[in-house]
């Protein structure tokens, strides 16, 4: 049997008052209510500001057993450097991933729309990423849609991130032992499964 997890892109949204948590819930308690409803989450705030090591350790203590957190890679790595000379970021990510312990799910690597296909650069990054960090790669430029790219992901056991609503065709590909889907929606011309109080849904599954 495959294991399917469904979650959202964060847990602290003001307009969720009275929806996901009771009215008046202080921001510091919102995560407690979230984990009572979902068993995974994708942290998007890390894209804008990478958290400290101690923050990841704190999440490991707060998240219940069996909960899995995915984390979006920092824009300094993906949109600033565009994966060029990633060693410093890889070391920092690995250190934080260690602190997250058994609460970790996948590292989401979202490449910018301006980044055209560069097999050598992506292969270099995936080669140097520690094997124990599961990674899902989201491509935003159509030039990456190629069988050779999917084969590269398979070699590294990196998941192709299936997505909808990003202005690109929804390609249903499984390149790793797990599947990662991002439903940006709404986009009735592509894969779309609704929304939870206007929040983007995220899910990943072990195949």
N, C-alpha and C positions, 0 to 999 in steps of 0.2 A: 504494500500500500504506500502511495506517495503521501508525503506530508505537505500540506498547503497552509501557508500563513498569510494573513491579510492585515494590512496596517495602513498608516497614513504618513504624510511627510512632516512629521512633527506632532507635538501634543499640546502646545501652549498657544491657543488662539482665543482671542477675546470673544469672538462671535460664537464660540462653542458653549458659552455660559447658558445653562438650561438645556443643553443638547447632550454633550458628552460628560459634563460634570455639573453639579448643582450651581444655581445662581450664587454669586458671591464667593466662589471657591478661590482662595488666594493662588497666585501663579505657582508658588512653591509646592502646592498640593495637587496640581493638575495631573502630573505624571501618575500619581497614585490612582486617580480615577481612570486614566487612560489604560493602564495595565490590567484593570479589571474588565475591560471590554475587548482588548486586542492582545495578540501574543507576539507582535513584531512592530517595529517602527523604522522609518528611514529618517535619519537626522540630516536635514538640509542646511541648518545653521552653520555646520562645519565648512560648507562651501565658501562662506563669507569670512568666517573667523574660526580657525582651527582651535579646538578646546585644549586646555592644559592636560597634562598626564593625570593630575589629581582629579580632574572632572570625569575622565573615563573610569577611574577607579571608583569614584562615587556612584556612577551609574551602575557599575557591577554590583555594588552593595544594595542599591535601591531596587533594581529590577528583579522580579521574582524568578525562581528557578524555571527554566524552560523558555523564558522570554528571549527573543533574538533582536538585536539592534543592528541595522545597516547604517553605514555612515558615508555621506557624500564626500568625495575627495576635494581638497581645497582648490579654489580657482587659481591660486598662485601656481599650482602644478599644472592644471589642465588648460586654463585660459591665458595665464601669464607666460609660463615657460613652454606650454604646449608639449609637455613631457620631455623637454630637452634637459639634459643633466639632472635626472630626477633623484639622485642618490641622497641628497640631504632630506628631501621630503619623504622618501621611502624609509629612511631611518627614523624619522619622527613619527610617521604613521605606524610603523611596526612597534615602536615603543608604546604608543597609546593603545594599539590593538592588543598588546600583551596585557595591559591594565584592564581592558574590558573582559578578558577571560572567556568563560563559557557563555557569556551573554552576547557574543559577537555573531553576526550573520554574514553580511557581504560588504565589501568596500565598493561603492558605486563610483565609477570613473566616467564622468560625462565630458565628452570632448566637444569643443565649441563648434558652431556652424561654419566658422571660417577655416577650420582645420581640415584640409583635404587629406586624402589617403596618404599615409607614410608608413608602410609596413615595417621598415627598419626601426623607426622610432618607437612604434608600439611594441614590437618584438623585444627591443632592448628593455623597455619598462617592465614588461611581463616577465622577462628572464630574470631581472634583478629583484622583483617583488618576492618576498619570502613565500615559500610554498604553502605555508599554513594560513595565509591571508586569502580568503576567497574573494574574487573580484568579478564584478559585472561591468561591462563596457557599453556605454550608450553613445552611439555615433549620431552626429547631427549633420554631417555632410554626405550627400548621396554617393560620393566616390568610394565610400567604404563598403558599399553593398556589392560584394564580390566573393565568390567561393573560396578564393585564396585567403581572404581575411577570416572567413569563418573557420577554415582549416587551421589557421594560426591560433585562433581562440581555442579550438579543440586541443591542440598540442599543449597549450598551457592550462587546460581545464578552466578557462575563463569563460564566463557566461556572456552570451550576446544579450544585451538588454532589449527586450521586446517593449515597444512603446506605442502609444496612441496619442493623437491630438497635437503632435509637434510639427505638423505641416509636411511630414514625410510618410511614405507608405509603411504600413505595419507589416513587418517581416517576421513571420513565425519561425524562429530558429532556436534549436537547443544545442549548445556547444559545450556544455559542462554537466557535471553530475547534479546541478541544480538549475532552475529556471528563474529568471528575474523579470518581472513585468512592471512597467510604470504606465499608469492610466492618467495621462494629463487631461484629456477630455475637456469639454465635450467636443467630439468630432464624429458625427454620424456616418462619415465616409470610411472610418477606420475602426479598429478594435476599441470598444468603449463599454464600460460596465457600470455607468452611473457614478454617483459620488456620495460621500458621507458629509453632509452639511457643508458643501462647497469646498471640501478639502480633497486634494488629489489622493487617490488610492494607490497603494503600493502592495505588491505581493510577490513572494518568492516561494518556490517549492522544491523540495528534494525529489529528484526523479526516481 
